[in-house]
C-alpha cells in the first residue's frame, strides 16, 4: 500500500504530537520555548539529506531534560507544519518549519547547516530570538561523517549543561528512523522502521513510530504486538521509554488505570515532557482523578502560562474538587488573556454554578449575554434562568426564561414554543406543560412535531399516565414515520414493565445495528430509570460515565447517585452529588428532567442518613418547591412532605 507524498509523515506527526499547541512568545521569568528546526545540507550529495533530520532529532532529544529550555518536540511542530501546507518535508527547516514552530509557541528558533567533506561532518547551529529577531547563540561541532549522534550531542552540550545522551548509539538505527520520518510511502516507512529496530533493538522511538503507523492504518492488533515486543526488551530499553511505551499500550488496550500509572511514572522520569503531562491530565480527568488532573494542569501552566485551554481546564478541574477560589482565579486569568472572548465568562458562570454559587453564576452568564446577545443561540440567557431556578426563585427564573424565549422568537426559532413548554415542566408546572406541549405538537410541522410527541411520551410516563404515553407514541410514529429513530425510541419506552435483563434484550432487538448504539444507550437508560431498574441502570450509567472525560453539564452522575441510593450504596452516591451539573447552552434534554430537581431530594436523603437534619430539611424544601403541584410516580414528593410535616 502506498500513500501520497508526505502522507505517512503526516500520520507520524499527528499521531506522535498529542496534546494542544502553546502560544507564541517567551518570558524572562521562565525558560524560553525552543524549536529545533531541520538542518540544511550544504553538501553536494542528496544521499546525505537524512542527516538534517537526524541532527535536529539528536539536539532536540538531548535537550529534552534541560531545565533552562522548554523544548517543543518535533511531532508537535510538524503536525502543524503539514497542516499549514509546507512542503516538502526534507527541505531546510528555516524555510519550511518556521511558521509551524511559531504556531507551536516557540520563543526561540534553532536552525543550522551541515556539510560532509573529507570524511568529516561539520554542523553549525544558530539560535534566534523570535521577538527581537536577534541571534542569541551560535555553536559548531564536527566529527566523523558517519556519526551524527556524536556531532548532535556536542551541539546540545554547548547549548545546555543539562543535555542527556541520545537513546541510541547506533548511527544506522538513527539513519533508518530519520528517513522513515520523511518517507512518503507506507511500505518503505514500515521497512525503514523495522530496519531501525534491527540495528538497535532498544531504540524505543522506532517501535513507537512503527506502532503508530500500524494504528493509523487500522491495524490495532499489529500496533499492540509491536509495543509488546518493545517491552519484551526489558530494562535495557530504559525506564522512561518503557513508561512511554507502556502508556501507549495501555491506551490501545483500553486500560485507563494502567495508562495513568504509566504516565505518572513517565512525568516523574521526564518532568519536562509537556506531551506526557497533557496525556496525564486527560486520562486523570477521564478517570475522575481530579487531584492528579489538577497537578498536571498546574505543571503545564508553569511551563506555558499563556495557554488558554490549560487555564480553562484548571478552572473546571478545581470546580470538580470543590475549590471555588482556584476555579475562579483560573478562569479570570483566562479572561485576562482573552478579554474580548465570551467563553471565559461562560466558564466563570459554570464553575460558580458547579460549586453552588448560583447568584454569581447568573451574573457571569448575564454578562456574557450582554456582550453578545446572540452568542450560541442565546444560550447564556437560558443558563442564567437555570441558575436562578436552582435557588428556588421560580418567579425570578421565569423572568429570565422569558428573556431567553423572546430572544429565540426574534431569531425565528421554530422550537420557541417547545422551549417554553419545557421550561414549564422544569419549573414544576408539569400537567400544564403536558397540555401546552400537546397543543403545540398537534400544530407543529416537519420534524418538530415528533420531537414534541417524544417529549410527551417521557413526561406522561413520569406522571404515571401510560395511556397518554401510548397515544403520544402513536402520534410520534404518525408524524415521523414508523421506522424513524423517534418512533423506534418511543415505541421502545412504552412497552410493559419487565426486569432489567429483559429491557437489555429488548434494546438489542429494537436497535440491532452498531450505528444505533448511541440511540440504544439513551433509550435503554431512560427505560430502566422510568421502570426503577436501578441495579441494571447503574451498570449502564457507569459505562456512560467511563466512556469519556467529565462534561460540566453531564447529568449522568446525578442519575447514577440516584441508582446507588435506591440500592443501598449511599457511600458511592455521595461524591457524585458534590457538584452541580452546569446548564447546557443547548437548553434542556430528557435526562435533565430526570435529574432536576431530584438532585435536591437525593442530597436530602444523603444528609438524613448522615444525621444532618437541618441540611436534609433545606434540601427537601427546595425539592418540593421546584417539583410543583404535580408529583411524579416515584413517591419522592410524598416522602419529603411527610418528613417536613412530621417534624
KENU-162587 format. One record per residue (C-alpha): x, y, z; residue number from 1. Coordinates in nm, 4 decimals. Example, Ala and Ser with C-alpha at 12.3 -4.5 7.8 and 13.67 -1.06 7.14 Angstrom:
2
         px         py         pz     n
     1.2300    -0.4500     0.7800     1
     1.3670    -0.1060     0.7140     2
END
This chain:
647
         px         py         pz     n
     0.0000     0.0000     0.0000     1
     0.1302     0.3482    -0.0828     2
     0.0300     0.6960     0.0225     3
     0.0570     1.0321    -0.1469     4
     0.3911     1.2063    -0.0804     5
     0.4093     1.3227     0.2799     6
     0.1028     1.1239     0.3929     7
     0.2958     0.8806     0.6094     8
     0.4890     1.1733     0.7528     9
     0.1583     1.3397     0.8418    10
     0.0399     1.0175     1.0068    11
     0.3515     1.0055     1.2213    12
     0.3451     1.3751     1.3081    13
    -0.0188     1.3849     1.4087    14
    -0.0009     1.0543     1.5937    15
     0.3124     1.1376     1.7899    16
     0.2255     1.5023     1.8606    17
    -0.0508     1.4638     2.1186    18
    -0.1901     1.7489     2.3244    19
    -0.2544     2.1031     2.2128    20
    -0.0138     2.3658     2.0942    21
     0.1048     2.6540     2.3037    22
     0.1286     3.0218     2.2237    23
     0.3942     3.2354     2.0678    24
     0.6499     3.4151     2.2739    25
     0.8626     3.3667     2.5823    26
     0.9011     3.5310     2.9184    27
     1.2179     3.6206     3.1068    28
     1.0662     3.4683     3.4201    29
     1.0733     3.1187     3.2747    30
     1.2892     2.9171     3.0354    31
     1.2422     3.0098     2.6695    32
     1.0473     2.7740     2.4457    33
     1.2695     2.6484     2.1664    34
     1.2022     2.4541     1.8473    35
     1.4881     2.2715     1.6771    36
     1.4362     2.3008     1.3020    37
     1.5721     2.0691     1.0352    38
     1.9350     2.1340     0.9400    39
     2.0176     2.2352     0.5825    40
     2.2515     2.0202     0.3735    41
     2.5228     2.2426     0.2191    42
     2.6966     1.9439     0.0620    43
     2.6662     1.8209    -0.2933    44
     2.5184     1.4786    -0.2196    45
     2.1381     1.4450    -0.1702    46
     2.2041     1.0980    -0.0274    47
     2.3082     1.2743     0.2929    48
     1.9837     1.4721     0.3265    49
     1.8674     1.2451     0.6107    50
     2.1410     1.3904     0.8323    51
     1.9430     1.7161     0.8536    52
     1.6570     1.5410     1.0296    53
     1.8923     1.3246     1.2368    54
     2.0858     1.6229     1.3760    55
     1.7637     1.8013     1.4727    56
     1.6355     1.4830     1.6365    57
     1.9526     1.4401     1.8428    58
     1.9728     1.8018     1.9605    59
     1.6021     1.8102     2.0475    60
     1.6091     1.4823     2.2394    61
     1.9313     1.5607     2.4244    62
     1.7855     1.8940     2.5422    63
     1.4524     1.7447     2.6485    64
     1.5575     1.7193     3.0158    65
     1.7231     2.0588     3.0366    66
     1.5624     2.2952     3.2874    67
     1.6994     2.6043     3.1133    68
     1.4963     2.5366     2.7949    69
     1.1442     2.4245     2.7116    70
     1.1842     2.2123     2.4014    71
     0.8912     2.1920     2.1603    72
     0.9101     1.8415     2.0228    73
     0.9380     1.7571     1.6535    74
     0.5973     1.5897     1.6409    75
     0.4095     1.8994     1.7526    76
     0.5883     2.1304     1.5123    77
     0.5440     1.9003     1.2183    78
     0.1811     1.8232     1.2834    79
     0.1225     2.1971     1.2461    80
     0.3767     2.2373     0.9649    81
     0.1998     1.9812     0.7484    82
    -0.1454     2.1167     0.8263    83
    -0.0198     2.4614     0.7250    84
     0.0772     2.3143     0.3910    85
     0.4575     2.3389     0.3996    86
     0.6303     2.1026     0.1513    87
     0.8479     1.9120     0.1035    88
     0.9359     1.7711     0.4460    89
     1.3031     1.7230     0.3647    90
     1.3702     2.0910     0.2860    91
     1.5632     2.3120     0.5325    92
     1.3645     2.3844     0.8450    93
     1.4298     2.7568     0.8402    94
     1.2262     2.7860     0.5203    95
     0.9561     2.5200     0.5724    96
     0.9159     2.4902     0.9502    97
     0.9425     2.8453     1.0808    98
     0.5714     2.9322     1.0758    99
     0.4707     2.5996     1.2285   100
     0.7266     2.6433     1.5059   101
     0.5887     2.9879     1.5840   102
     0.2344     2.8496     1.5855   103
     0.3517     2.5827     1.8303   104
     0.4644     2.8555     2.0708   105
     0.8370     2.8839     2.0056   106
     1.0098     3.1892     2.1511   107
     1.3452     3.0773     2.0144   108
     1.4246     2.9041     1.6854   109
     1.7289     2.6814     1.6424   110
     1.8297     2.6230     1.2828   111
     2.1512     2.5022     1.1294   112
     2.3545     2.3818     0.8362   113
     2.5891     2.0899     0.7842   114
     2.8411     1.9709     0.5306   115
     3.0132     1.6350     0.4834   116
     3.3565     1.6654     0.3349   117
     3.6767     1.4608     0.3538   118
     3.5138     1.2071     0.5838   119
     3.4084     1.4696     0.8375   120
     3.0664     1.6066     0.9331   121
     3.0584     1.9714     1.0372   122
     2.7397     2.1286     1.1757   123
     2.6663     2.4899     1.2691   124
     2.3647     2.5868     1.4768   125
     2.2111     2.9317     1.5276   126
     1.9530     3.0236     1.7927   127
     1.7352     3.3240     1.7155   128
     1.5022     3.5148     1.9485   129
     1.1623     3.5299     1.7802   130
     1.0527     3.8693     1.9114   131
     1.3761     4.0630     1.8599   132
     1.4998     3.8591     1.5596   133
     1.8440     3.8768     1.7198   134
     2.0929     3.5902     1.7289   135
     2.1386     3.4806     2.0907   136
     2.3770     3.1880     2.0382   137
     2.5859     3.0241     1.7670   138
     2.7609     2.6907     1.8161   139
     2.9513     2.4491     1.5923   140
     3.0698     2.0912     1.6124   141
     3.2371     1.8334     1.3910   142
     3.3012     1.4624     1.3945   143
     3.3177     1.1505     1.1803   144
     3.0917     1.1687     0.8757   145
     2.9037     0.8568     0.9786   146
     2.8237     0.9684     1.3341   147
     2.5633     1.2497     1.3509   148
     2.4804     1.1309     1.7023   149
     2.8161     1.2478     1.8364   150
     2.8000     1.5751     1.6448   151
     2.4432     1.6496     1.7557   152
     2.5273     1.5622     2.1159   153
     2.8192     1.8038     2.1073   154
     2.5907     2.0833     1.9832   155
     2.3346     2.0089     2.2581   156
     2.6067     2.0140     2.5244   157
     2.7126     2.3604     2.4081   158
     2.3543     2.4829     2.4442   159
     2.2908     2.3361     2.7910   160
     2.4971     2.1640     3.0559   161
     2.1900     1.9526     3.1350   162
     2.1834     1.7767     2.7979   163
     2.1399     1.3996     2.8213   164
     2.2748     1.1191     2.5990   165
     2.0741     1.0237     2.2912   166
     1.8806     0.6971     2.3440   167
     2.0665     0.5057     2.0720   168
     2.4350     0.4876     1.9920   169
     2.3664     0.3308     1.6530   170
     2.4033     0.5780     1.3648   171
     2.2431     0.3194     1.1380   172
     1.9320     0.2992     1.3573   173
     1.9100     0.6791     1.3569   174
     1.9501     0.6922     0.9785   175
     1.6703     0.4432     0.9179   176
     1.4453     0.6209     1.1686   177
     1.5144     0.9674     1.0226   178
     1.4463     0.8512     0.6680   179
     1.1235     0.6856     0.7854   180
     1.0002     1.0127     0.9332   181
     1.0330     1.1790     0.5951   182
     0.9147     0.8954     0.3750   183
     0.6059     0.9434     0.1617   184
     0.5489     0.5729     0.1015   185
     0.3932     0.3397     0.3583   186
     0.5770     0.0152     0.2732   187
     0.9091     0.1990     0.2702   188
     0.8319     0.3678     0.6018   189
     0.7454     0.0367     0.7650   190
     1.0590    -0.1244     0.6212   191
     1.2835     0.1581     0.7413   192
     1.1433     0.1453     1.0947   193
     1.1844    -0.2306     1.1046   194
     1.5465    -0.1884     0.9954   195
     1.5989     0.0728     1.2673   196
     1.4777    -0.1788     1.5258   197
     1.7100    -0.4466     1.3857   198
     2.0011    -0.2028     1.4050   199
     1.9188    -0.1244     1.7691   200
     1.6543    -0.3442     1.9390   201
     1.6499    -0.0998     2.2319   202
     1.5593     0.2110     2.0304   203
     1.2127     0.2793     2.1703   204
     1.1262     0.5679     1.9367   205
     1.1389     0.3336     1.6371   206
     0.8946     0.0914     1.7999   207
     0.6567     0.3715     1.8861   208
     0.6685     0.5209     1.5372   209
     0.6069     0.1808     1.3787   210
     0.3162     0.1140     1.6147   211
     0.1618     0.4494     1.5271   212
     0.1862     0.3787     1.1547   213
     0.0106     0.0446     1.2039   214
    -0.2562     0.2045     1.4208   215
    -0.3260     0.4856     1.1778   216
    -0.3821     0.2243     0.9096   217
    -0.6390     0.0398     1.1216   218
    -0.4136    -0.2436     1.2405   219
    -0.4712    -0.2134     1.6136   220
    -0.3611    -0.5689     1.6842   221
    -0.0395    -0.5109     1.4909   222
     0.0292    -0.1947     1.6872   223
    -0.0216    -0.3782     2.0166   224
     0.2137    -0.6571     1.9054   225
     0.4868    -0.4055     1.8216   226
     0.4612    -0.2326     2.1612   227
     0.4575    -0.5654     2.3441   228
     0.7734    -0.6632     2.1542   229
     0.9333    -0.3385     2.2654   230
     0.8537    -0.4004     2.6319   231
     0.9902    -0.7534     2.5997   232
     1.3363    -0.5992     2.5508   233
     1.3452    -0.5456     2.9265   234
     1.5285    -0.2802     3.1294   235
     1.7783    -0.2121     2.8511   236
     1.5036    -0.0087     2.6817   237
     1.5396     0.2495     2.9583   238
     1.2852     0.3364     3.2298   239
     1.1396     0.6462     3.0628   240
     1.0992     0.4748     2.7264   241
     0.9401     0.1731     2.8945   242
     0.6924     0.4020     3.0729   243
     0.6109     0.5841     2.7482   244
     0.5531     0.2595     2.5595   245
     0.3524     0.1122     2.8478   246
     0.1270     0.4195     2.8405   247
     0.0721     0.3817     2.4654   248
    -0.0006     0.0105     2.5054   249
    -0.2483     0.0674     2.7882   250
    -0.4274     0.3234     2.5727   251
    -0.4604     0.0754     2.2876   252
    -0.5847    -0.1934     2.5244   253
    -0.8402     0.0417     2.6840   254
    -0.6824     0.0192     3.0283   255
    -0.7030     0.3776     3.1565   256
    -0.5828     0.2917     3.5063   257
    -0.2630     0.1347     3.3701   258
    -0.2206     0.4249     3.1276   259
    -0.2491     0.6756     3.4095   260
     0.0016     0.4821     3.6174   261
     0.2497     0.4647     3.3295   262
     0.2134     0.8356     3.2510   263
     0.2599     0.9260     3.6181   264
     0.5843     0.7282     3.6131   265
     0.6897     0.8958     3.2896   266
     0.6465     1.2526     3.4157   267
     0.8486     1.1643     3.7248   268
     1.1291     1.0441     3.4983   269
     1.0893     1.3179     3.2356   270
     0.9305     1.6180     3.4096   271
     0.9858     1.8406     3.1042   272
     0.7746     1.6276     2.8701   273
     0.4715     1.8512     2.8127   274
     0.3034     1.5929     2.5900   275
     0.3185     1.3386     2.8721   276
     0.1746     1.5915     3.1183   277
    -0.1090     1.6685     2.8766   278
    -0.1840     1.2990     2.8343   279
    -0.1763     1.2504     3.2117   280
    -0.4170     1.5400     3.2640   281
    -0.6553     1.3909     3.0082   282
    -0.6545     1.0359     3.1434   283
    -0.6773     1.1556     3.5045   284
    -0.9831     1.3645     3.4139   285
    -1.1409     1.0716     3.2316   286
    -1.0952     0.8600     3.5463   287
    -1.2276     1.1428     3.7681   288
    -0.8932     1.1642     3.9477   289
    -0.9256     1.5383     3.9785   290
    -0.6308     1.5799     4.2159   291
    -0.3853     1.4348     3.9675   292
    -0.5518     1.6198     3.6815   293
    -0.5075     1.9456     3.8710   294
    -0.1422     1.8651     3.9382   295
    -0.0882     1.8054     3.5665   296
    -0.2745     2.1246     3.4728   297
    -0.0606     2.3300     3.7096   298
     0.2610     2.1783     3.5795   299
     0.1647     2.2625     3.2228   300
     0.0809     2.6186     3.3200   301
     0.4177     2.6616     3.4884   302
     0.5759     2.5906     3.1515   303
     0.3228     2.7565     2.9214   304
     0.1338     3.0166     3.1262   305
    -0.0335     3.1743     2.8238   306
    -0.2103     2.8541     2.7184   307
    -0.5828     2.9366     2.7206   308
    -0.7052     2.5795     2.7207   309
    -0.4955     2.4864     3.0246   310
    -0.6271     2.7807     3.2287   311
    -0.9835     2.6946     3.1352   312
    -0.9284     2.3281     3.2145   313
    -0.7738     2.4115     3.5521   314
    -1.0848     2.6117     3.6352   315
    -1.3147     2.3170     3.5715   316
    -1.0828     2.0692     3.7439   317
    -1.0758     2.2853     4.0561   318
    -1.4547     2.3156     4.0440   319
    -1.4883     1.9378     4.0413   320
    -1.2708     1.9369     4.3530   321
    -1.4956     2.1986     4.5135   322
    -1.2101     2.4519     4.5195   323
    -1.4056     2.7543     4.4030   324
    -1.1331     3.0104     4.4727   325
    -0.8830     2.8316     4.2489   326
    -1.1504     2.7764     3.9853   327
    -1.2435     3.1438     3.9791   328
    -0.8817     3.2584     3.9714   329
    -0.8046     3.0261     3.6802   330
    -1.0895     3.1375     3.4563   331
    -1.0365     3.5034     3.5482   332
    -0.6749     3.4706     3.4389   333
    -0.8035     3.3079     3.1213   334
    -1.0191     3.6188     3.0731   335
    -0.7174     3.8493     3.1060   336
    -0.5502     3.6581     2.8226   337
    -0.8583     3.6918     2.6002   338
    -1.0520     3.9954     2.7279   339
    -1.2836     4.0132     2.4269   340
    -1.3871     3.6462     2.4348   341
    -1.7151     3.5374     2.5902   342
    -1.6027     3.1863     2.6788   343
    -1.4183     3.2949     2.9986   344
    -1.7416     3.4494     3.1290   345
    -1.9306     3.1319     3.0421   346
    -1.6665     2.9269     3.2232   347
    -1.6828     3.1611     3.5243   348
    -2.0561     3.1048     3.5361   349
    -2.0111     2.7305     3.5121   350
    -1.7568     2.6961     3.7926   351
    -1.9716     2.9096     4.0221   352
    -2.2763     2.7028     3.9306   353
    -2.0950     2.3731     3.9848   354
    -1.9926     2.4866     4.3342   355
    -2.3417     2.6075     4.4262   356
    -2.2856     2.9837     4.3945   357
    -2.5876     3.0403     4.1749   358
    -2.6160     3.4183     4.2043   359
    -2.2541     3.4626     4.0925   360
    -2.3158     3.2140     3.8111   361
    -2.6207     3.4094     3.6954   362
    -2.4218     3.7323     3.6993   363
    -2.1468     3.5827     3.4809   364
    -2.3943     3.4324     3.2338   365
    -2.5792     3.7631     3.2027   366
    -2.2530     3.9496     3.1441   367
    -2.1755     3.7089     2.8611   368
    -2.5236     3.7625     2.7175   369
    -2.4832     4.1407     2.7410   370
    -2.1552     4.1258     2.5482   371
    -2.3183     3.9340     2.2649   372
    -2.6936     3.8662     2.2946   373
    -2.6790     3.6180     2.0059   374
    -2.3849     3.4185     2.1418   375
    -2.4529     3.0479     2.0935   376
    -2.8221     3.0914     2.0198   377
    -2.8869     3.2985     2.3331   378
    -2.7821     3.0058     2.5478   379
    -2.6355     3.2294     2.8190   380
    -2.9856     3.3592     2.8963   381
    -3.1117     3.0039     2.9433   382
    -2.8177     2.9292     3.1723   383
    -2.8904     3.2429     3.3762   384
    -3.2542     3.1353     3.4116   385
    -3.1436     2.7918     3.5320   386
    -2.9044     2.9477     3.7824   387
    -3.1962     3.1438     3.9324   388
    -3.4242     2.8389     3.9232   389
    -3.1790     2.6321     4.1271   390
    -3.2181     2.8827     4.4105   391
    -3.5923     2.8115     4.4273   392
    -3.6876     3.1577     4.2971   393
    -3.9322     3.0433     4.0305   394
    -4.0694     3.3906     3.9626   395
    -3.7259     3.5391     3.9053   396
    -3.6288     3.2424     3.6923   397
    -3.9458     3.2838     3.4844   398
    -3.8482     3.6418     3.4071   399
    -3.5051     3.5370     3.2859   400
    -3.6501     3.2469     3.0891   401
    -3.8895     3.4928     2.9290   402
    -3.5938     3.6928     2.8010   403
    -3.4475     3.3748     2.6556   404
    -3.7715     3.2813     2.4825   405
    -3.8163     3.6322     2.3454   406
    -3.4660     3.6182     2.2018   407
    -3.5368     3.2828     2.0403   408
    -3.8630     3.4147     1.8962   409
    -3.6781     3.7128     1.7493   410
    -3.4375     3.4646     1.5889   411
    -3.7369     3.2814     1.4336   412
    -3.6566     2.9621     1.6222   413
    -3.9245     2.7042     1.5254   414
    -3.8798     2.5424     1.8677   415
    -3.9519     2.8507     2.0760   416
    -4.2913     2.7221     2.1983   417
    -4.1361     2.3818     2.2591   418
    -3.8738     2.5502     2.4774   419
    -4.1423     2.7418     2.6682   420
    -4.3245     2.4184     2.7423   421
    -4.0022     2.2510     2.8530   422
    -3.9483     2.5396     3.0919   423
    -4.2951     2.4908     3.2367   424
    -4.2058     2.1301     3.3102   425
    -3.8630     2.2099     3.4582   426
    -4.0106     2.4754     3.6856   427
    -4.2673     2.2342     3.8332   428
    -4.5861     2.3042     3.6329   429
    -4.5902     1.9581     3.4848   430
    -4.9528     1.8962     3.3871   431
    -4.9797     2.2426     3.2362   432
    -4.6597     2.1700     3.0425   433
    -4.8153     1.8500     2.9074   434
    -5.1302     2.0323     2.7941   435
    -4.9310     2.3062     2.6251   436
    -4.6902     2.0623     2.4599   437
    -4.9767     1.8554     2.3188   438
    -5.1358     2.1671     2.1702   439
    -4.8022     2.2636     2.0208   440
    -4.7373     1.9123     1.8848   441
    -5.0722     1.8986     1.7044   442
    -4.9987     2.2240     1.5217   443
    -4.6251     2.1698     1.4609   444
    -4.4818     2.0939     1.1186   445
    -4.1943     1.8847     0.9899   446
    -3.9622     1.7150     1.2368   447
    -4.0691     1.9480     1.5182   448
    -4.3924     1.7547     1.5779   449
    -4.2326     1.4134     1.6511   450
    -3.9843     1.5824     1.8811   451
    -4.2702     1.7295     2.0821   452
    -4.4596     1.3985     2.0911   453
    -4.1435     1.2194     2.2085   454
    -4.1126     1.4621     2.4974   455
    -4.4750     1.3951     2.5865   456
    -4.4138     1.0206     2.5937   457
    -4.1448     1.0639     2.8574   458
    -4.3384     1.3197     3.0604   459
    -4.6536     1.1107     3.0723   460
    -4.4580     0.8034     3.1783   461
    -4.3017     1.0092     3.4577   462
    -4.6504     1.1190     3.5666   463
    -4.7754     0.7606     3.5554   464
    -5.0192     0.8167     3.2691   465
    -4.9340     0.5186     3.0468   466
    -5.2443     0.5606     2.8280   467
    -5.1417     0.9157     2.7387   468
    -4.7872     0.7961     2.6744   469
    -4.9107     0.5258     2.4364   470
    -5.1205     0.7795     2.2476   471
    -4.8234     1.0152     2.2190   472
    -4.6072     0.7273     2.0893   473
    -4.8643     0.6609     1.8179   474
    -4.8523     1.0283     1.7204   475
    -4.4725     1.0135     1.7090   476
    -4.4888     0.7284     1.4583   477
    -4.7591     0.9033     1.2571   478
    -4.5713     1.2315     1.2254   479
    -4.2168     1.0942     1.1931   480
    -4.2697     0.7614     1.0194   481
    -4.2844     0.4186     1.1771   482
    -3.9179     0.3301     1.1192   483
    -3.7583     0.6586     1.2216   484
    -3.5497     0.6957     1.5399   485
    -3.8176     0.8985     1.7289   486
    -4.0812     0.6323     1.6582   487
    -3.8443     0.3499     1.7489   488
    -3.7459     0.5136     2.0776   489
    -4.0981     0.5974     2.1898   490
    -4.2267     0.2548     2.0869   491
    -3.9479     0.1061     2.2977   492
    -4.0209     0.3229     2.6031   493
    -4.3950     0.2485     2.6259   494
    -4.3544    -0.1293     2.6425   495
    -4.4878    -0.3030     2.9569   496
    -4.2555    -0.3189     3.2590   497
    -4.0131    -0.6127     3.2725   498
    -3.6867    -0.6931     3.4502   499
    -3.3650    -0.5086     3.3778   500
    -3.2199    -0.8045     3.1884   501
    -3.5285    -0.8180     2.9697   502
    -3.5011    -0.4464     2.8957   503
    -3.1464    -0.5075     2.7745   504
    -3.2702    -0.7849     2.5442   505
    -3.5445    -0.5578     2.4151   506
    -3.2924    -0.2847     2.3408   507
    -3.0729    -0.5253     2.1451   508
    -3.3712    -0.6288     1.9351   509
    -3.5075    -0.2768     1.8859   510
    -3.1704    -0.1228     1.7910   511
    -2.9647    -0.4060     1.6382   512
    -2.7263    -0.2041     1.4212   513
    -2.3876    -0.0877     1.5583   514
    -2.4529     0.2667     1.4337   515
    -2.7616     0.2751     1.6555   516
    -2.5512     0.2348     1.9701   517
    -2.5944     0.5966     2.0943   518
    -2.9732     0.5813     2.0492   519
    -2.9862     0.2355     2.2033   520
    -2.7891     0.3503     2.5075   521
    -3.0016     0.6602     2.5687   522
    -3.3301     0.4724     2.5197   523
    -3.2231     0.1866     2.7466   524
    -3.1031     0.4191     3.0229   525
    -3.4298     0.6150     3.0117   526
    -3.6433     0.2988     3.0159   527
    -3.4515     0.1491     3.3081   528
    -3.4881     0.4691     3.5123   529
    -3.8584     0.5061     3.4317   530
    -3.9116     0.1461     3.5395   531
    -3.6960     0.1689     3.8537   532
    -3.4483    -0.0971     3.7423   533
    -3.1743     0.0657     3.9453   534
    -2.9289    -0.2230     3.9669   535
    -2.9257    -0.2610     3.5911   536
    -2.9195     0.1081     3.5097   537
    -2.6242     0.1620     3.7425   538
    -2.4088    -0.0543     3.5171   539
    -2.5308     0.1365     3.2104   540
    -2.4557     0.4730     3.3687   541
    -2.1139     0.3591     3.4874   542
    -2.0281     0.2716     3.1273   543
    -2.1577     0.6084     3.0066   544
    -1.9503     0.7986     3.2612   545
    -1.6358     0.5917     3.1987   546
    -1.6593     0.6422     2.8220   547
    -1.5031     0.9884     2.8316   548
    -1.3921     1.2842     3.0411   549
    -1.6489     1.4608     3.2585   550
    -1.8572     1.7320     3.0968   551
    -1.9744     2.0247     3.3122   552
    -2.3384     1.9781     3.2047   553
    -2.3475     1.5976     3.2329   554
    -2.6408     1.4677     3.4391   555
    -2.5357     1.1008     3.4328   556
    -2.3505     1.1291     3.7692   557
    -2.6704     1.2502     3.9383   558
    -2.8669     0.9642     3.7880   559
    -2.6002     0.7164     3.8976   560
    -2.6173     0.8592     4.2508   561
    -2.9948     0.8047     4.2387   562
    -2.9446     0.4410     4.1440   563
    -2.6863     0.3971     4.4201   564
    -2.9133     0.5447     4.6867   565
    -3.2035     0.3270     4.5736   566
    -2.9861     0.0147     4.6012   567
    -2.8288     0.0882     4.9401   568
    -2.4935     0.2237     4.8178   569
    -2.5080     0.5652     4.9814   570
    -2.1307     0.5922     5.0245   571
    -2.0831     0.5551     4.6489   572
    -2.3529     0.8153     4.5815   573
    -2.2047     1.0903     4.7994   574
    -1.9128     1.2024     4.5756   575
    -2.1424     1.2115     4.2727   576
    -2.3624     1.4728     4.4388   577
    -2.0897     1.7155     4.5443   578
    -2.1038     1.9346     4.2351   579
    -2.3976     2.0594     4.0323   580
    -2.4232     1.9836     3.6606   581
    -2.3961     2.3191     3.4851   582
    -2.6753     2.4153     3.2449   583
    -2.6249     2.3384     2.8785   584
    -2.6125     2.6127     2.6186   585
    -2.8446     2.3925     2.4126   586
    -3.1276     2.4011     2.6654   587
    -3.2978     2.1110     2.8401   588
    -3.2970     1.7435     2.7456   589
    -3.4758     1.4305     2.8648   590
    -3.2098     1.3321     3.1189   591
    -3.2226     1.6793     3.2752   592
    -3.5902     1.6276     3.3520   593
    -3.4933     1.3055     3.5330   594
    -3.2146     1.4649     3.7362   595
    -3.3675     1.8042     3.8241   596
    -3.4940     1.8861     4.0805   597
    -3.4339     1.5280     4.2000   598
    -3.0746     1.6171     4.2943   599
    -3.2134     1.8110     4.5916   600
    -3.4127     1.5082     4.7066   601
    -3.1039     1.2876     4.6751   602
    -2.8982     1.5337     4.8779   603
    -3.1709     1.5442     5.1386   604
    -3.1665     1.1648     5.1629   605
    -2.7882     1.1631     5.1936   606
    -2.7921     1.4315     5.4626   607
    -3.0636     1.2470     5.6547   608
    -2.8552     0.9284     5.6524   609
    -2.5623     1.1269     5.7942   610
    -2.7792     1.2775     6.0683   611
    -2.7605     1.6298     5.9191   612
    -3.1202     1.7180     5.9960   613
    -3.1168     2.0888     5.9056   614
    -2.9377     2.0245     5.5748   615
    -3.1823     1.7468     5.4890   616
    -3.4839     1.9668     5.5594   617
    -3.3441     2.2522     5.3486   618
    -3.2955     2.0204     5.0521   619
    -3.6394     1.8616     5.0945   620
    -3.7961     2.2094     5.0894   621
    -3.6126     2.3104     4.7728   622
    -3.7108     1.9832     4.6107   623
    -4.0786     2.0364     4.6906   624
    -4.0713     2.4000     4.5797   625
    -3.9246     2.3072     4.2434   626
    -4.1389     1.9952     4.1970   627
    -4.4604     2.1969     4.1934   628
    -4.8115     2.0617     4.2478   629
    -4.7912     1.7608     4.0148   630
    -4.5996     1.4706     4.1757   631
    -4.4211     1.2047     3.9724   632
    -4.4632     0.8306     4.0129   633
    -4.1716     0.7598     4.2477   634
    -4.3324     0.8878     4.5690   635
    -4.0479     1.1242     4.6495   636
    -4.2683     1.4300     4.6919   637
    -4.4887     1.2431     4.9369   638
    -4.1900     1.1331     5.1432   639
    -4.0454     1.4840     5.1513   640
    -4.3806     1.6254     5.2674   641
    -4.4058     1.3576     5.5341   642
    -4.0589     1.4375     5.6669   643
    -4.1220     1.8109     5.6763   644
    -4.4723     1.7801     5.8082   645
    -4.3895     1.5324     6.0790   646
    -4.1088     1.7237     6.2465   647
END
